[in-house]
């Protein structure tokens, strides 16, 4: 049974309250570095990405630098990450597209971001919300697991359905805080195995609704 909008909002707001100061865990200094870091984070941890990006960004600080590099050169810097060869190919192509299509700047709209190599909806939403402060809600594995475990969505819900549901339940100013808090909640409490959510009864207290 999927929770009502009021109850779903209560659950998410309680998660935000548990991690009110949650911030992005990827290290970046500008929108290009954010775009690269989020692209690299697919199927690996943010901590692993943060270990390779300092040297990567020192070697290729701009889209122009990365566009001129050989894929093998880029790959050397990220070889500790999963799918690093594919990611190196995406980063080079993406950098070329930034130069050719957007004057070397990271675009701000979802369609433009999704036109870039290696950039899907989740990455676009992260860049929009974290990089530019544009209201968007990114759905990753933590968000998916939490929303299904807590009946905010159906167990069969797709990432897009989860995104739409959360955006429907919460006001837009809470989309980014919810995303960040849910990542921390997923890492610390709502684990894939043996979740500890039952130790936080406020998540299930709907007496005031």
MODELLER restraints for C-alpha pairs under 7 A, 6 or more apart:
rsr = mdl.restraints
at = mdl.atoms
rsr.add(forms.Gaussian(group=physical.xy_distance, feature=features.Distance(at['CA:1:A'], at['CA:151:A']), mean=6.67, stdev=0.5))
rsr.add(forms.Gaussian(group=physical.xy_distance, feature=features.Distance(at['CA:2:A'], at['CA:151:A']), mean=4.91, stdev=0.5))
rsr.add(forms.Gaussian(group=physical.xy_distance, feature=features.Distance(at['CA:2:A'], at['CA:152:A']), mean=5.71, stdev=0.5))
rsr.add(forms.Gaussian(group=physical.xy_distance, feature=features.Distance(at['CA:2:A'], at['CA:153:A']), mean=5.71, stdev=0.5))
rsr.add(forms.Gaussian(group=physical.xy_distance, feature=features.Distance(at['CA:2:A'], at['CA:154:A']), mean=6.16, stdev=0.5))
rsr.add(forms.Gaussian(group=physical.xy_distance, feature=features.Distance(at['CA:3:A'], at['CA:151:A']), mean=5.84, stdev=0.5))
rsr.add(forms.Gaussian(group=physical.xy_distance, feature=features.Distance(at['CA:3:A'], at['CA:152:A']), mean=5.57, stdev=0.5))
rsr.add(forms.Gaussian(group=physical.xy_distance, feature=features.Distance(at['CA:5:A'], at['CA:169:A']), mean=5.50, stdev=0.5))
rsr.add(forms.Gaussian(group=physical.xy_distance, feature=features.Distance(at['CA:7:A'], at['CA:206:A']), mean=6.76, stdev=0.5))
rsr.add(forms.Gaussian(group=physical.xy_distance, feature=features.Distance(at['CA:8:A'], at['CA:152:A']), mean=5.39, stdev=0.5))
rsr.add(forms.Gaussian(group=physical.xy_distance, feature=features.Distance(at['CA:8:A'], at['CA:169:A']), mean=6.86, stdev=0.5))
rsr.add(forms.Gaussian(group=physical.xy_distance, feature=features.Distance(at['CA:9:A'], at['CA:169:A']), mean=5.61, stdev=0.5))
rsr.add(forms.Gaussian(group=physical.xy_distance, feature=features.Distance(at['CA:9:A'], at['CA:170:A']), mean=6.19, stdev=0.5))
rsr.add(forms.Gaussian(group=physical.xy_distance, feature=features.Distance(at['CA:11:A'], at['CA:203:A']), mean=5.20, stdev=0.5))
rsr.add(forms.Gaussian(group=physical.xy_distance, feature=features.Distance(at['CA:12:A'], at['CA:178:A']), mean=6.75, stdev=0.5))
rsr.add(forms.Gaussian(group=physical.xy_distance, feature=features.Distance(at['CA:14:A'], at['CA:203:A']), mean=6.10, stdev=0.5))
rsr.add(forms.Gaussian(group=physical.xy_distance, feature=features.Distance(at['CA:15:A'], at['CA:181:A']), mean=6.33, stdev=0.5))
rsr.add(forms.Gaussian(group=physical.xy_distance, feature=features.Distance(at['CA:15:A'], at['CA:182:A']), mean=6.63, stdev=0.5))
rsr.add(forms.Gaussian(group=physical.xy_distance, feature=features.Distance(at['CA:15:A'], at['CA:185:A']), mean=6.85, stdev=0.5))
rsr.add(forms.Gaussian(group=physical.xy_distance, feature=features.Distance(at['CA:16:A'], at['CA:177:A']), mean=6.65, stdev=0.5))
rsr.add(forms.Gaussian(group=physical.xy_distance, feature=features.Distance(at['CA:16:A'], at['CA:178:A']), mean=5.82, stdev=0.5))
rsr.add(forms.Gaussian(group=physical.xy_distance, feature=features.Distance(at['CA:16:A'], at['CA:181:A']), mean=5.22, stdev=0.5))
rsr.add(forms.Gaussian(group=physical.xy_distance, feature=features.Distance(at['CA:19:A'], at['CA:181:A']), mean=5.28, stdev=0.5))
rsr.add(forms.Gaussian(group=physical.xy_distance, feature=features.Distance(at['CA:20:A'], at['CA:181:A']), mean=6.96, stdev=0.5))
rsr.add(forms.Gaussian(group=physical.xy_distance, feature=features.Distance(at['CA:22:A'], at['CA:180:A']), mean=5.52, stdev=0.5))
rsr.add(forms.Gaussian(group=physical.xy_distance, feature=features.Distance(at['CA:22:A'], at['CA:181:A']), mean=5.47, stdev=0.5))
rsr.add(forms.Gaussian(group=physical.xy_distance, feature=features.Distance(at['CA:23:A'], at['CA:180:A']), mean=6.09, stdev=0.5))
rsr.add(forms.Gaussian(group=physical.xy_distance, feature=features.Distance(at['CA:24:A'], at['CA:180:A']), mean=6.55, stdev=0.5))
rsr.add(forms.Gaussian(group=physical.xy_distance, feature=features.Distance(at['CA:25:A'], at['CA:46:A']), mean=6.40, stdev=0.5))
rsr.add(forms.Gaussian(group=physical.xy_distance, feature=features.Distance(at['CA:26:A'], at['CA:37:A']), mean=6.76, stdev=0.5))
rsr.add(forms.Gaussian(group=physical.xy_distance, feature=features.Distance(at['CA:26:A'], at['CA:46:A']), mean=5.60, stdev=0.5))
rsr.add(forms.Gaussian(group=physical.xy_distance, feature=features.Distance(at['CA:26:A'], at['CA:50:A']), mean=6.24, stdev=0.5))
rsr.add(forms.Gaussian(group=physical.xy_distance, feature=features.Distance(at['CA:27:A'], at['CA:50:A']), mean=6.00, stdev=0.5))
rsr.add(forms.Gaussian(group=physical.xy_distance, feature=features.Distance(at['CA:28:A'], at['CA:34:A']), mean=5.35, stdev=0.5))
rsr.add(forms.Gaussian(group=physical.xy_distance, feature=features.Distance(at['CA:31:A'], at['CA:106:A']), mean=6.45, stdev=0.5))
rsr.add(forms.Gaussian(group=physical.xy_distance, feature=features.Distance(at['CA:31:A'], at['CA:131:A']), mean=5.50, stdev=0.5))
rsr.add(forms.Gaussian(group=physical.xy_distance, feature=features.Distance(at['CA:32:A'], at['CA:106:A']), mean=6.18, stdev=0.5))
rsr.add(forms.Gaussian(group=physical.xy_distance, feature=features.Distance(at['CA:34:A'], at['CA:127:A']), mean=6.77, stdev=0.5))
rsr.add(forms.Gaussian(group=physical.xy_distance, feature=features.Distance(at['CA:34:A'], at['CA:131:A']), mean=7.00, stdev=0.5))
rsr.add(forms.Gaussian(group=physical.xy_distance, feature=features.Distance(at['CA:35:A'], at['CA:127:A']), mean=6.26, stdev=0.5))
rsr.add(forms.Gaussian(group=physical.xy_distance, feature=features.Distance(at['CA:36:A'], at['CA:91:A']), mean=6.99, stdev=0.5))
rsr.add(forms.Gaussian(group=physical.xy_distance, feature=features.Distance(at['CA:37:A'], at['CA:49:A']), mean=6.71, stdev=0.5))
rsr.add(forms.Gaussian(group=physical.xy_distance, feature=features.Distance(at['CA:38:A'], at['CA:123:A']), mean=6.13, stdev=0.5))
rsr.add(forms.Gaussian(group=physical.xy_distance, feature=features.Distance(at['CA:39:A'], at['CA:118:A']), mean=6.61, stdev=0.5))
rsr.add(forms.Gaussian(group=physical.xy_distance, feature=features.Distance(at['CA:39:A'], at['CA:119:A']), mean=6.71, stdev=0.5))
rsr.add(forms.Gaussian(group=physical.xy_distance, feature=features.Distance(at['CA:39:A'], at['CA:123:A']), mean=6.74, stdev=0.5))
rsr.add(forms.Gaussian(group=physical.xy_distance, feature=features.Distance(at['CA:40:A'], at['CA:49:A']), mean=6.53, stdev=0.5))
rsr.add(forms.Gaussian(group=physical.xy_distance, feature=features.Distance(at['CA:40:A'], at['CA:87:A']), mean=6.54, stdev=0.5))
rsr.add(forms.Gaussian(group=physical.xy_distance, feature=features.Distance(at['CA:41:A'], at['CA:49:A']), mean=6.15, stdev=0.5))
rsr.add(forms.Gaussian(group=physical.xy_distance, feature=features.Distance(at['CA:43:A'], at['CA:82:A']), mean=6.81, stdev=0.5))
rsr.add(forms.Gaussian(group=physical.xy_distance, feature=features.Distance(at['CA:44:A'], at['CA:81:A']), mean=6.79, stdev=0.5))
rsr.add(forms.Gaussian(group=physical.xy_distance, feature=features.Distance(at['CA:44:A'], at['CA:82:A']), mean=6.48, stdev=0.5))
rsr.add(forms.Gaussian(group=physical.xy_distance, feature=features.Distance(at['CA:52:A'], at['CA:77:A']), mean=6.40, stdev=0.5))
rsr.add(forms.Gaussian(group=physical.xy_distance, feature=features.Distance(at['CA:52:A'], at['CA:78:A']), mean=5.92, stdev=0.5))
rsr.add(forms.Gaussian(group=physical.xy_distance, feature=features.Distance(at['CA:55:A'], at['CA:77:A']), mean=6.95, stdev=0.5))
rsr.add(forms.Gaussian(group=physical.xy_distance, feature=features.Distance(at['CA:56:A'], at['CA:77:A']), mean=5.70, stdev=0.5))
rsr.add(forms.Gaussian(group=physical.xy_distance, feature=features.Distance(at['CA:60:A'], at['CA:66:A']), mean=5.13, stdev=0.5))
rsr.add(forms.Gaussian(group=physical.xy_distance, feature=features.Distance(at['CA:63:A'], at['CA:95:A']), mean=4.65, stdev=0.5))
rsr.add(forms.Gaussian(group=physical.xy_distance, feature=features.Distance(at['CA:63:A'], at['CA:98:A']), mean=6.76, stdev=0.5))
rsr.add(forms.Gaussian(group=physical.xy_distance, feature=features.Distance(at['CA:63:A'], at['CA:99:A']), mean=6.85, stdev=0.5))
rsr.add(forms.Gaussian(group=physical.xy_distance, feature=features.Distance(at['CA:63:A'], at['CA:104:A']), mean=6.20, stdev=0.5))
rsr.add(forms.Gaussian(group=physical.xy_distance, feature=features.Distance(at['CA:64:A'], at['CA:95:A']), mean=6.78, stdev=0.5))
rsr.add(forms.Gaussian(group=physical.xy_distance, feature=features.Distance(at['CA:64:A'], at['CA:99:A']), mean=6.82, stdev=0.5))
rsr.add(forms.Gaussian(group=physical.xy_distance, feature=features.Distance(at['CA:66:A'], at['CA:92:A']), mean=5.87, stdev=0.5))
rsr.add(forms.Gaussian(group=physical.xy_distance, feature=features.Distance(at['CA:66:A'], at['CA:95:A']), mean=6.11, stdev=0.5))
rsr.add(forms.Gaussian(group=physical.xy_distance, feature=features.Distance(at['CA:67:A'], at['CA:92:A']), mean=5.05, stdev=0.5))
rsr.add(forms.Gaussian(group=physical.xy_distance, feature=features.Distance(at['CA:67:A'], at['CA:93:A']), mean=6.96, stdev=0.5))
rsr.add(forms.Gaussian(group=physical.xy_distance, feature=features.Distance(at['CA:67:A'], at['CA:95:A']), mean=5.01, stdev=0.5))
rsr.add(forms.Gaussian(group=physical.xy_distance, feature=features.Distance(at['CA:67:A'], at['CA:96:A']), mean=5.00, stdev=0.5))
rsr.add(forms.Gaussian(group=physical.xy_distance, feature=features.Distance(at['CA:71:A'], at['CA:88:A']), mean=5.56, stdev=0.5))
rsr.add(forms.Gaussian(group=physical.xy_distance, feature=features.Distance(at['CA:71:A'], at['CA:89:A']), mean=5.75, stdev=0.5))
rsr.add(forms.Gaussian(group=physical.xy_distance, feature=features.Distance(at['CA:71:A'], at['CA:92:A']), mean=6.59, stdev=0.5))
rsr.add(forms.Gaussian(group=physical.xy_distance, feature=features.Distance(at['CA:74:A'], at['CA:88:A']), mean=5.56, stdev=0.5))
rsr.add(forms.Gaussian(group=physical.xy_distance, feature=features.Distance(at['CA:75:A'], at['CA:84:A']), mean=6.11, stdev=0.5))
rsr.add(forms.Gaussian(group=physical.xy_distance, feature=features.Distance(at['CA:75:A'], at['CA:85:A']), mean=5.82, stdev=0.5))
rsr.add(forms.Gaussian(group=physical.xy_distance, feature=features.Distance(at['CA:75:A'], at['CA:88:A']), mean=5.18, stdev=0.5))
rsr.add(forms.Gaussian(group=physical.xy_distance, feature=features.Distance(at['CA:78:A'], at['CA:84:A']), mean=5.93, stdev=0.5))
rsr.add(forms.Gaussian(group=physical.xy_distance, feature=features.Distance(at['CA:90:A'], at['CA:117:A']), mean=5.24, stdev=0.5))
rsr.add(forms.Gaussian(group=physical.xy_distance, feature=features.Distance(at['CA:90:A'], at['CA:118:A']), mean=5.23, stdev=0.5))
rsr.add(forms.Gaussian(group=physical.xy_distance, feature=features.Distance(at['CA:93:A'], at['CA:117:A']), mean=6.06, stdev=0.5))
rsr.add(forms.Gaussian(group=physical.xy_distance, feature=features.Distance(at['CA:94:A'], at['CA:116:A']), mean=5.32, stdev=0.5))
rsr.add(forms.Gaussian(group=physical.xy_distance, feature=features.Distance(at['CA:94:A'], at['CA:117:A']), mean=4.90, stdev=0.5))
rsr.add(forms.Gaussian(group=physical.xy_distance, feature=features.Distance(at['CA:97:A'], at['CA:116:A']), mean=6.59, stdev=0.5))
rsr.add(forms.Gaussian(group=physical.xy_distance, feature=features.Distance(at['CA:98:A'], at['CA:104:A']), mean=4.79, stdev=0.5))
rsr.add(forms.Gaussian(group=physical.xy_distance, feature=features.Distance(at['CA:98:A'], at['CA:105:A']), mean=6.09, stdev=0.5))
rsr.add(forms.Gaussian(group=physical.xy_distance, feature=features.Distance(at['CA:98:A'], at['CA:106:A']), mean=6.53, stdev=0.5))
rsr.add(forms.Gaussian(group=physical.xy_distance, feature=features.Distance(at['CA:107:A'], at['CA:113:A']), mean=6.02, stdev=0.5))
rsr.add(forms.Gaussian(group=physical.xy_distance, feature=features.Distance(at['CA:108:A'], at['CA:128:A']), mean=6.09, stdev=0.5))
rsr.add(forms.Gaussian(group=physical.xy_distance, feature=features.Distance(at['CA:110:A'], at['CA:124:A']), mean=5.71, stdev=0.5))
rsr.add(forms.Gaussian(group=physical.xy_distance, feature=features.Distance(at['CA:113:A'], at['CA:119:A']), mean=6.67, stdev=0.5))
rsr.add(forms.Gaussian(group=physical.xy_distance, feature=features.Distance(at['CA:113:A'], at['CA:124:A']), mean=5.59, stdev=0.5))
rsr.add(forms.Gaussian(group=physical.xy_distance, feature=features.Distance(at['CA:114:A'], at['CA:120:A']), mean=5.51, stdev=0.5))
rsr.add(forms.Gaussian(group=physical.xy_distance, feature=features.Distance(at['CA:114:A'], at['CA:121:A']), mean=6.54, stdev=0.5))
rsr.add(forms.Gaussian(group=physical.xy_distance, feature=features.Distance(at['CA:114:A'], at['CA:124:A']), mean=6.32, stdev=0.5))
rsr.add(forms.Gaussian(group=physical.xy_distance, feature=features.Distance(at['CA:122:A'], at['CA:138:A']), mean=4.95, stdev=0.5))
rsr.add(forms.Gaussian(group=physical.xy_distance, feature=features.Distance(at['CA:122:A'], at['CA:139:A']), mean=5.93, stdev=0.5))
rsr.add(forms.Gaussian(group=physical.xy_distance, feature=features.Distance(at['CA:122:A'], at['CA:140:A']), mean=6.99, stdev=0.5))
rsr.add(forms.Gaussian(group=physical.xy_distance, feature=features.Distance(at['CA:125:A'], at['CA:136:A']), mean=5.43, stdev=0.5))
rsr.add(forms.Gaussian(group=physical.xy_distance, feature=features.Distance(at['CA:125:A'], at['CA:137:A']), mean=6.01, stdev=0.5))
rsr.add(forms.Gaussian(group=physical.xy_distance, feature=features.Distance(at['CA:125:A'], at['CA:138:A']), mean=5.13, stdev=0.5))
rsr.add(forms.Gaussian(group=physical.xy_distance, feature=features.Distance(at['CA:126:A'], at['CA:138:A']), mean=5.79, stdev=0.5))
rsr.add(forms.Gaussian(group=physical.xy_distance, feature=features.Distance(at['CA:128:A'], at['CA:134:A']), mean=5.20, stdev=0.5))
rsr.add(forms.Gaussian(group=physical.xy_distance, feature=features.Distance(at['CA:128:A'], at['CA:136:A']), mean=6.65, stdev=0.5))
rsr.add(forms.Gaussian(group=physical.xy_distance, feature=features.Distance(at['CA:129:A'], at['CA:135:A']), mean=5.55, stdev=0.5))
rsr.add(forms.Gaussian(group=physical.xy_distance, feature=features.Distance(at['CA:129:A'], at['CA:136:A']), mean=5.46, stdev=0.5))
rsr.add(forms.Gaussian(group=physical.xy_distance, feature=features.Distance(at['CA:129:A'], at['CA:176:A']), mean=6.52, stdev=0.5))
rsr.add(forms.Gaussian(group=physical.xy_distance, feature=features.Distance(at['CA:135:A'], at['CA:172:A']), mean=6.05, stdev=0.5))
rsr.add(forms.Gaussian(group=physical.xy_distance, feature=features.Distance(at['CA:135:A'], at['CA:175:A']), mean=6.90, stdev=0.5))
rsr.add(forms.Gaussian(group=physical.xy_distance, feature=features.Distance(at['CA:136:A'], at['CA:175:A']), mean=6.50, stdev=0.5))
rsr.add(forms.Gaussian(group=physical.xy_distance, feature=features.Distance(at['CA:137:A'], at['CA:163:A']), mean=6.19, stdev=0.5))
rsr.add(forms.Gaussian(group=physical.xy_distance, feature=features.Distance(at['CA:137:A'], at['CA:175:A']), mean=5.47, stdev=0.5))
rsr.add(forms.Gaussian(group=physical.xy_distance, feature=features.Distance(at['CA:137:A'], at['CA:176:A']), mean=6.35, stdev=0.5))
rsr.add(forms.Gaussian(group=physical.xy_distance, feature=features.Distance(at['CA:137:A'], at['CA:179:A']), mean=6.60, stdev=0.5))
rsr.add(forms.Gaussian(group=physical.xy_distance, feature=features.Distance(at['CA:138:A'], at['CA:163:A']), mean=6.90, stdev=0.5))
rsr.add(forms.Gaussian(group=physical.xy_distance, feature=features.Distance(at['CA:138:A'], at['CA:179:A']), mean=6.65, stdev=0.5))
rsr.add(forms.Gaussian(group=physical.xy_distance, feature=features.Distance(at['CA:139:A'], at['CA:159:A']), mean=6.05, stdev=0.5))
rsr.add(forms.Gaussian(group=physical.xy_distance, feature=features.Distance(at['CA:139:A'], at['CA:163:A']), mean=6.17, stdev=0.5))
rsr.add(forms.Gaussian(group=physical.xy_distance, feature=features.Distance(at['CA:142:A'], at['CA:182:A']), mean=6.68, stdev=0.5))
rsr.add(forms.Gaussian(group=physical.xy_distance, feature=features.Distance(at['CA:142:A'], at['CA:183:A']), mean=5.58, stdev=0.5))
rsr.add(forms.Gaussian(group=physical.xy_distance, feature=features.Distance(at['CA:142:A'], at['CA:186:A']), mean=5.08, stdev=0.5))
rsr.add(forms.Gaussian(group=physical.xy_distance, feature=features.Distance(at['CA:143:A'], at['CA:182:A']), mean=5.95, stdev=0.5))
rsr.add(forms.Gaussian(group=physical.xy_distance, feature=features.Distance(at['CA:143:A'], at['CA:183:A']), mean=6.69, stdev=0.5))
rsr.add(forms.Gaussian(group=physical.xy_distance, feature=features.Distance(at['CA:144:A'], at['CA:159:A']), mean=6.94, stdev=0.5))
rsr.add(forms.Gaussian(group=physical.xy_distance, feature=features.Distance(at['CA:146:A'], at['CA:186:A']), mean=6.76, stdev=0.5))
rsr.add(forms.Gaussian(group=physical.xy_distance, feature=features.Distance(at['CA:146:A'], at['CA:190:A']), mean=6.55, stdev=0.5))
rsr.add(forms.Gaussian(group=physical.xy_distance, feature=features.Distance(at['CA:147:A'], at['CA:153:A']), mean=5.82, stdev=0.5))
rsr.add(forms.Gaussian(group=physical.xy_distance, feature=features.Distance(at['CA:148:A'], at['CA:154:A']), mean=6.23, stdev=0.5))
rsr.add(forms.Gaussian(group=physical.xy_distance, feature=features.Distance(at['CA:148:A'], at['CA:155:A']), mean=5.26, stdev=0.5))
rsr.add(forms.Gaussian(group=physical.xy_distance, feature=features.Distance(at['CA:153:A'], at['CA:162:A']), mean=6.49, stdev=0.5))
rsr.add(forms.Gaussian(group=physical.xy_distance, feature=features.Distance(at['CA:167:A'], at['CA:175:A']), mean=6.81, stdev=0.5))
rsr.add(forms.Gaussian(group=physical.xy_distance, feature=features.Distance(at['CA:189:A'], at['CA:195:A']), mean=5.93, stdev=0.5))
rsr.add(forms.Gaussian(group=physical.xy_distance, feature=features.Distance(at['CA:189:A'], at['CA:196:A']), mean=5.16, stdev=0.5))
rsr.add(forms.Gaussian(group=physical.xy_distance, feature=features.Distance(at['CA:189:A'], at['CA:197:A']), mean=6.00, stdev=0.5))
rsr.add(forms.Gaussian(group=physical.xy_distance, feature=features.Distance(at['CA:190:A'], at['CA:196:A']), mean=5.94, stdev=0.5))
rsr.add(forms.Gaussian(group=physical.xy_distance, feature=features.Distance(at['CA:190:A'], at['CA:197:A']), mean=5.81, stdev=0.5))
